[in-house]
Amino acid sequence: MKRIILGMTGASGAILGIRALELLKESGVETHLIISPAARRTLTEETGRSVSEVEALAAFCYDPQDIGAPIASGSFVTDGMLVVPCSIKTLSAIANAYAENLIVRAADVCLKEGRPLVLAVRETPLHAGHLRLMRLAAAAGAVIFPPIPAFYGGPQTLDDLVTGLAGRMLLRLGIENEAYRRWEG
């Protein structure tokens, strides 16, 4: 069974994190969820869902300040981590190895252990400082995955776009799924 950490931060786009969590559950993946304080507010405001409803989708949930959690150690083997949405604040912490909370510590563990770390950075437009942070995170081994939809799949609804993006993010972590349309030429 695959084991994935999913961190949700306070950037707009909580629905992307929720949909990724739903797809992970459907795929039988063991999920380890961390929702930042800002994400708790954002997910309620943007989706109308409760934090407890979202946490119920995960196999394990952690307090973002619990740096003693199993996922804070390299000895806890995972198949990678997804941070979606990833705020610029969290990107900055990851890029600078400033592990002040469990999301950043778990991300840092993935990088130091050579495990996939996918950052769905949610900001636009980008200034030079944002781009510098993305470059630093990428140089450390993170995959920068801004949630930019692919239109070749012919999405008809917002749900089509969200599901396609979430499915593509999971594929980048090596989790096969049918949630997005593959390009066939």
Backbone as CSV, one residue per row, in Angstrom:
resi,resn,N_x,N_y,N_z,CA_x,CA_y,CA_z,C_x,C_y,C_z
1,MET,0.844,-1.188,0.000,0.000,0.000,0.000,0.884,1.244,0.000
2,LYS,0.534,2.188,-0.870,1.264,3.451,-0.904,0.884,4.301,0.303
3,ARG,1.825,5.157,0.703,1.649,6.034,1.864,2.071,7.435,1.443
4,ILE,1.129,8.375,1.468,1.372,9.750,1.019,1.003,10.730,2.129
5,ILE,1.841,11.748,2.277,1.547,12.868,3.178,0.914,13.959,2.340
6,LEU,-0.149,14.557,2.840,-0.783,15.684,2.157,-0.866,16.848,3.131
7,GLY,-0.225,17.947,2.763,-0.297,19.170,3.553,-1.172,20.174,2.833
8,MET,-2.067,20.788,3.584,-2.911,21.857,3.034,-2.551,23.146,3.749
9,THR,-2.240,24.189,2.966,-1.896,25.483,3.561,-2.971,26.500,3.204
10,GLY,-2.789,27.728,3.653,-3.841,28.725,3.576,-4.057,29.420,2.259
11,ALA,-3.325,29.062,1.231,-3.540,29.674,-0.081,-4.922,29.300,-0.608
12,SER,-5.429,30.106,-1.503,-6.693,29.786,-2.144,-6.527,28.500,-2.954
13,GLY,-7.586,27.717,-3.016,-7.527,26.465,-3.771,-7.700,25.246,-2.895
14,ALA,-8.359,25.422,-1.763,-8.575,24.300,-0.847,-9.251,23.119,-1.538
15,ILE,-10.101,23.396,-2.505,-10.814,22.322,-3.199,-9.840,21.364,-3.891
16,LEU,-8.690,21.871,-4.319,-7.683,21.011,-4.952,-7.117,20.000,-3.952
17,GLY,-6.845,20.466,-2.734,-6.355,19.563,-1.697,-7.403,18.539,-1.312
18,ILE,-8.640,18.984,-1.212,-9.728,18.071,-0.852,-9.916,17.018,-1.940
19,ARG,-9.911,17.447,-3.185,-10.109,16.487,-4.283,-8.942,15.502,-4.372
20,ALA,-7.729,15.986,-4.144,-6.583,15.079,-4.131,-6.744,14.047,-3.017
21,LEU,-7.210,14.489,-1.870,-7.437,13.572,-0.746,-8.503,12.541,-1.085
22,GLU,-9.577,12.982,-1.748,-10.623,12.046,-2.166,-10.083,11.009,-3.146
23,LEU,-9.289,11.461,-4.110,-8.720,10.538,-5.097,-7.736,9.562,-4.452
24,LEU,-6.959,10.049,-3.508,-6.043,9.167,-2.788,-6.818,8.082,-2.037
25,LYS,-7.908,8.480,-1.403,-8.733,7.505,-0.672,-9.321,6.480,-1.636
26,GLU,-9.841,6.955,-2.773,-10.406,6.051,-3.783,-9.364,5.079,-4.315
27,SER,-8.106,5.506,-4.331,-7.018,4.674,-4.845,-6.461,3.723,-3.793
28,GLY,-6.993,3.781,-2.577,-6.523,2.899,-1.515,-5.182,3.306,-0.925
29,VAL,-4.822,4.570,-1.056,-3.560,5.074,-0.525,-3.740,5.461,0.944
30,GLU,-2.764,5.096,1.764,-2.768,5.511,3.171,-2.348,6.980,3.225
31,THR,-3.230,7.843,3.704,-2.958,9.277,3.694,-2.700,9.807,5.097
32,HIS,-1.743,10.739,5.145,-1.345,11.404,6.380,-1.543,12.901,6.145
33,LEU,-2.561,13.466,6.775,-3.020,14.822,6.487,-2.614,15.816,7.570
34,ILE,-2.122,16.968,7.108,-1.836,18.100,7.988,-2.529,19.314,7.377
35,ILE,-3.373,19.958,8.148,-4.055,21.168,7.687,-3.574,22.335,8.550
36,SER,-2.975,23.331,7.918,-2.469,24.487,8.661,-3.639,25.296,9.225
37,PRO,-3.375,26.137,10.228,-4.453,26.989,10.769,-5.098,27.864,9.687
38,ALA,-4.301,28.439,8.808,-4.863,29.276,7.738,-5.696,28.438,6.778
39,ALA,-5.268,27.208,6.502,-6.022,26.331,5.607,-7.361,25.948,6.214
40,ARG,-7.414,25.810,7.524,-8.683,25.486,8.191,-9.722,26.564,7.877
41,ARG,-9.296,27.784,7.939,-10.199,28.895,7.641,-10.541,28.932,6.150
42,THR,-9.517,28.814,5.309,-9.720,28.896,3.860,-10.640,27.797,3.362
43,LEU,-10.432,26.569,3.829,-11.253,25.475,3.296,-12.715,25.648,3.672
44,THR,-12.975,26.167,4.847,-14.366,26.407,5.245,-14.984,27.531,4.415
45,GLU,-14.228,28.618,4.243,-14.741,29.767,3.482,-14.922,29.443,2.003
46,GLU,-13.989,28.692,1.415,-14.052,28.427,-0.013,-14.973,27.272,-0.389
47,THR,-15.108,26.298,0.485,-15.859,25.096,0.096,-17.119,24.861,0.914
48,GLY,-17.234,25.503,2.070,-18.377,25.256,2.938,-18.277,23.943,3.702
49,ARG,-17.200,23.210,3.493,-16.998,21.948,4.212,-16.352,22.225,5.565
50,SER,-16.594,21.334,6.498,-15.973,21.476,7.807,-14.605,20.796,7.796
51,VAL,-13.755,21.228,8.706,-12.444,20.624,8.843,-12.594,19.149,9.195
52,SER,-13.515,18.827,10.076,-13.700,17.423,10.483,-14.161,16.562,9.308
53,GLU,-14.958,17.127,8.409,-15.397,16.397,7.216,-14.203,16.071,6.315
54,VAL,-13.301,17.020,6.164,-12.117,16.812,5.333,-11.165,15.832,6.025
55,GLU,-10.976,15.993,7.315,-10.092,15.085,8.047,-10.589,13.644,8.003
56,ALA,-11.897,13.463,7.909,-12.470,12.112,7.849,-12.052,11.367,6.577
57,LEU,-11.584,12.087,5.574,-11.123,11.463,4.332,-9.742,10.829,4.466
58,ALA,-8.991,11.238,5.480,-7.612,10.780,5.652,-7.531,9.606,6.617
59,ALA,-6.506,8.800,6.440,-6.266,7.694,7.366,-5.724,8.214,8.694
60,PHE,-4.854,9.244,8.626,-4.249,9.828,9.822,-4.217,11.339,9.669
61,CYS,-4.468,12.050,10.770,-4.429,13.512,10.778,-3.486,13.970,11.885
62,TYR,-2.821,15.084,11.643,-1.841,15.593,12.592,-2.049,17.074,12.857
63,ASP,-1.745,17.467,14.076,-1.707,18.879,14.445,-0.483,19.489,13.765
64,PRO,-0.622,20.627,13.121,0.515,21.203,12.400,1.702,21.581,13.299
65,GLN,1.478,21.669,14.602,2.579,21.996,15.514,3.232,20.763,16.125
66,ASP,2.738,19.571,15.816,3.257,18.329,16.389,4.502,17.857,15.640
67,ILE,5.632,18.490,15.938,6.854,18.117,15.229,7.424,16.781,15.711
68,GLY,6.762,16.156,16.691,7.148,14.823,17.133,6.337,13.723,16.474
69,ALA,5.485,14.089,15.514,4.653,13.102,14.806,5.542,12.154,14.010
70,PRO,5.066,10.937,13.741,5.874,9.972,12.974,6.373,10.520,11.643
71,ILE,5.561,11.314,10.956,5.942,11.819,9.634,7.050,12.865,9.693
72,ALA,7.471,13.254,10.896,8.562,14.214,11.052,9.923,13.533,11.003
73,SER,9.940,12.217,10.821,11.196,11.468,10.822,11.404,10.729,9.510
74,GLY,12.636,10.692,9.069,12.979,9.948,7.867,12.802,8.451,8.037
75,SER,12.757,7.981,9.278,12.564,6.548,9.504,11.126,6.111,9.241
76,PHE,10.215,7.080,9.107,8.829,6.791,8.738,8.771,6.878,7.216
77,VAL,8.757,5.728,6.578,8.872,5.675,5.116,7.539,6.004,4.450
78,THR,7.600,6.948,3.502,6.431,7.308,2.705,6.803,7.243,1.228
79,ASP,5.797,7.373,0.393,6.022,7.415,-1.046,6.065,8.846,-1.554
80,GLY,6.058,9.810,-0.640,6.165,11.204,-1.022,5.132,12.071,-0.340
81,MET,5.120,13.319,-0.766,4.254,14.324,-0.149,3.751,15.293,-1.201
82,LEU,2.542,15.729,-0.986,1.899,16.746,-1.805,1.489,17.886,-0.893
83,VAL,1.854,19.108,-1.253,1.386,20.292,-0.532,0.469,21.022,-1.494
84,VAL,-0.831,20.966,-1.194,-1.836,21.549,-2.085,-3.026,22.074,-1.292
85,PRO,-3.351,23.331,-1.402,-2.558,24.350,-2.074,-1.319,24.690,-1.254
86,CYS,-0.310,25.181,-1.922,0.935,25.567,-1.262,1.043,27.087,-1.288
87,SER,0.986,27.684,-0.113,1.104,29.135,-0.019,2.546,29.565,-0.255
88,ILE,2.733,30.813,-0.556,4.080,31.353,-0.723,4.830,31.283,0.602
89,LYS,4.138,31.466,1.704,4.772,31.348,3.024,5.362,29.946,3.207
90,THR,4.597,28.927,2.863,5.080,27.550,3.010,6.176,27.270,2.000
91,LEU,6.028,27.741,0.779,7.087,27.604,-0.224,8.384,28.196,0.316
92,SER,8.306,29.390,0.894,9.487,30.055,1.438,10.136,29.216,2.533
93,ALA,9.320,28.690,3.436,9.861,27.868,4.520,10.538,26.610,3.974
94,ILE,9.908,25.959,3.003,10.487,24.748,2.410,11.780,25.093,1.665
95,ALA,11.750,26.143,0.867,12.922,26.541,0.081,14.112,26.885,0.965
96,ASN,13.828,27.407,2.150,14.885,27.838,3.056,15.133,26.861,4.204
97,ALA,14.524,25.664,4.147,14.692,24.627,5.171,14.374,25.165,6.572
98,TYR,13.333,25.982,6.652,12.904,26.567,7.923,11.697,25.775,8.431
99,ALA,11.974,24.679,9.093,10.942,23.718,9.484,10.252,24.131,10.782
100,GLU,9.465,25.196,10.732,8.811,25.708,11.924,7.467,25.049,12.221
101,ASN,7.019,24.151,11.354,5.785,23.411,11.628,5.885,22.027,10.969
102,LEU,4.887,21.200,11.209,4.942,19.828,10.724,4.864,19.729,9.206
103,ILE,4.135,20.616,8.548,4.068,20.566,7.089,5.466,20.754,6.507
104,VAL,6.159,21.779,6.980,7.492,22.067,6.451,8.482,20.992,6.879
105,ARG,8.381,20.495,8.097,9.289,19.432,8.550,9.102,18.166,7.716
106,ALA,7.845,17.773,7.474,7.587,16.577,6.657,8.109,16.776,5.235
107,ALA,7.953,17.980,4.697,8.474,18.284,3.366,9.996,18.196,3.363
108,ASP,10.620,18.732,4.394,12.071,18.692,4.512,12.569,17.256,4.609
109,VAL,11.837,16.408,5.330,12.186,14.991,5.430,12.130,14.342,4.043
110,CYS,11.080,14.640,3.275,10.991,14.076,1.919,12.196,14.484,1.088
111,LEU,12.581,15.744,1.170,13.719,16.203,0.387,15.012,15.529,0.832
112,LYS,15.242,15.451,2.142,16.501,14.873,2.611,16.574,13.376,2.360
113,GLU,15.420,12.712,2.282,15.383,11.269,2.025,15.241,10.941,0.547
114,GLY,15.171,11.962,-0.303,15.060,11.737,-1.743,13.690,11.252,-2.177
115,ARG,12.671,11.589,-1.411,11.298,11.193,-1.753,10.618,12.326,-2.509
116,PRO,9.662,12.012,-3.362,8.988,13.066,-4.130,8.251,14.064,-3.234
117,LEU,8.403,15.329,-3.575,7.687,16.413,-2.907,7.106,17.290,-4.005
118,VAL,5.786,17.344,-4.078,5.091,18.124,-5.097,4.435,19.322,-4.425
119,LEU,4.773,20.512,-4.899,4.250,21.758,-4.336,3.312,22.423,-5.336
120,ALA,2.032,22.437,-5.024,1.033,23.087,-5.877,0.951,24.558,-5.467
121,VAL,1.950,25.307,-5.900,2.079,26.713,-5.516,0.933,27.509,-6.117
122,ARG,0.212,28.209,-5.235,-0.989,28.942,-5.622,-0.781,30.434,-5.414
123,GLU,-0.315,31.088,-6.425,-0.178,32.541,-6.398,-0.107,33.024,-7.824
124,THR,-0.677,34.193,-8.073,-0.560,34.822,-9.380,-0.970,36.279,-9.250
125,PRO,-0.320,37.168,-9.938,0.903,36.980,-10.699,2.087,36.738,-9.765
126,LEU,3.190,36.324,-10.349,4.391,36.014,-9.584,5.398,37.152,-9.727
127,HIS,6.069,37.485,-8.617,7.148,38.460,-8.720,8.489,37.735,-8.590
128,ALA,9.570,38.460,-8.731,10.902,37.852,-8.747,11.193,37.064,-7.472
129,GLY,10.701,37.526,-6.331,10.916,36.806,-5.069,10.238,35.443,-5.065
130,HIS,9.014,35.369,-5.601,8.313,34.080,-5.704,9.094,33.124,-6.592
131,LEU,9.550,33.630,-7.725,10.297,32.798,-8.671,11.617,32.317,-8.067
132,ARG,12.266,33.184,-7.292,13.511,32.791,-6.620,13.247,31.650,-5.653
133,LEU,12.153,31.738,-4.887,11.813,30.676,-3.934,11.500,29.368,-4.655
134,MET,10.795,29.441,-5.769,10.506,28.236,-6.548,11.797,27.605,-7.057
135,ARG,12.708,28.434,-7.520,13.992,27.926,-8.004,14.757,27.244,-6.883
136,LEU,14.767,27.846,-5.690,15.459,27.243,-4.546,14.835,25.906,-4.159
137,ALA,13.500,25.864,-4.111,12.814,24.616,-3.752,13.080,23.548,-4.805
138,ALA,13.055,23.925,-6.073,13.327,22.965,-7.145,14.769,22.465,-7.069
139,ALA,15.698,23.356,-6.760,17.102,22.951,-6.638,17.292,21.969,-5.489
140,ALA,16.459,22.061,-4.464,16.526,21.131,-3.332,15.860,19.797,-3.654
141,GLY,15.113,19.743,-4.763,14.491,18.491,-5.176,12.977,18.508,-5.263
142,ALA,12.347,19.612,-4.899,10.883,19.693,-4.972,10.423,19.833,-6.417
143,VAL,9.230,19.336,-6.683,8.575,19.521,-7.979,7.613,20.698,-7.817
144,ILE,7.808,21.727,-8.598,6.921,22.889,-8.557,5.787,22.609,-9.532
145,PHE,4.572,22.537,-9.006,3.420,22.120,-9.801,2.286,23.131,-9.620
146,PRO,2.412,24.305,-10.240,1.301,25.260,-10.134,0.045,24.637,-10.724
147,PRO,-1.082,24.791,-10.073,-2.312,24.160,-10.578,-2.871,24.891,-11.803
148,ILE,-2.201,24.678,-12.914,-2.604,25.272,-14.188,-3.306,24.185,-14.991
149,PRO,-4.574,24.375,-15.305,-5.314,23.295,-15.967,-4.883,23.070,-17.404
150,ALA,-5.022,21.823,-17.824,-4.825,21.453,-19.228,-6.200,21.460,-19.887
151,PHE,-6.321,22.144,-20.995,-7.619,22.264,-21.647,-7.826,21.250,-22.765
152,TYR,-6.778,20.472,-23.110,-6.933,19.486,-24.175,-7.896,18.374,-23.786
153,GLY,-8.164,18.211,-22.499,-9.105,17.191,-22.045,-10.560,17.600,-22.202
154,GLY,-10.789,18.837,-22.622,-12.153,19.303,-22.845,-12.986,19.438,-21.582
155,PRO,-12.432,20.020,-20.505,-13.224,20.153,-19.285,-14.474,20.992,-19.526
156,GLN,-15.580,20.549,-18.961,-16.851,21.254,-19.140,-17.288,21.990,-17.876
157,THR,-16.759,21.576,-16.731,-17.164,22.167,-15.461,-15.930,22.467,-14.617
158,LEU,-16.144,23.228,-13.566,-15.073,23.494,-12.617,-14.606,22.188,-11.977
159,ASP,-15.536,21.291,-11.703,-15.169,19.999,-11.130,-14.265,19.214,-12.087
160,ASP,-14.529,19.292,-13.385,-13.660,18.633,-14.365,-12.227,19.165,-14.259
161,LEU,-12.090,20.492,-14.138,-10.767,21.111,-14.024,-10.064,20.672,-12.745
162,VAL,-10.779,20.736,-11.617,-10.211,20.385,-10.319,-9.802,18.915,-10.297
163,THR,-10.680,18.048,-10.760,-10.389,16.616,-10.758,-9.204,16.302,-11.671
164,GLY,-9.141,16.930,-12.837,-8.025,16.712,-13.746,-6.701,17.141,-13.141
165,LEU,-6.705,18.301,-12.487,-5.484,18.777,-11.836,-5.050,17.845,-10.713
166,ALA,-5.994,17.462,-9.870,-5.673,16.579,-8.747,-5.151,15.233,-9.256
167,GLY,-5.777,14.698,-10.287,-5.325,13.433,-10.855,-3.923,13.523,-11.414
168,ARG,-3.620,14.627,-12.068,-2.278,14.828,-12.641,-1.236,14.958,-11.535
169,MET,-1.585,15.617,-10.429,-0.662,15.737,-9.298,-0.351,14.355,-8.712
170,LEU,-1.385,13.536,-8.592,-1.172,12.194,-8.051,-0.285,11.373,-8.984
171,LEU,-0.484,11.520,-10.283,0.355,10.803,-11.232,1.821,11.198,-11.042
172,ARG,2.069,12.460,-10.770,3.451,12.932,-10.558,4.077,12.269,-9.342
173,LEU,3.233,11.809,-8.409,3.706,11.057,-7.242,3.766,9.555,-7.512
174,GLY,3.443,9.156,-8.738,3.489,7.742,-9.098,2.221,6.979,-8.788
175,ILE,1.126,7.695,-8.597,-0.151,7.055,-8.298,-1.022,7.084,-9.547
176,GLU,-1.125,5.932,-10.178,-1.941,5.811,-11.384,-3.404,6.064,-11.035
177,ASN,-4.099,6.770,-11.905,-5.511,7.054,-11.707,-6.113,7.472,-13.036
178,GLU,-7.409,7.504,-13.106,-8.123,7.861,-14.330,-8.821,9.219,-14.197
179,ALA,-8.360,10.042,-13.263,-9.042,11.300,-12.981,-8.733,12.408,-13.979
180,TYR,-7.793,12.190,-14.858,-7.443,13.204,-15.848,-7.351,12.513,-17.207
181,ARG,-7.495,13.300,-18.230,-7.415,12.734,-19.585,-5.974,12.816,-20.072
182,ARG,-5.450,11.700,-20.496,-4.092,11.665,-21.030,-4.092,12.167,-22.475
183,TRP,-3.022,12.857,-22.824,-2.838,13.321,-24.195,-2.531,12.130,-25.074
184,GLU,-3.273,11.996,-26.166,-3.078,10.869,-27.068,-2.658,11.297,-28.456
185,GLY,-2.395,12.574,-28.633,-1.929,13.074,-29.925,-3.025,13.395,-30.885
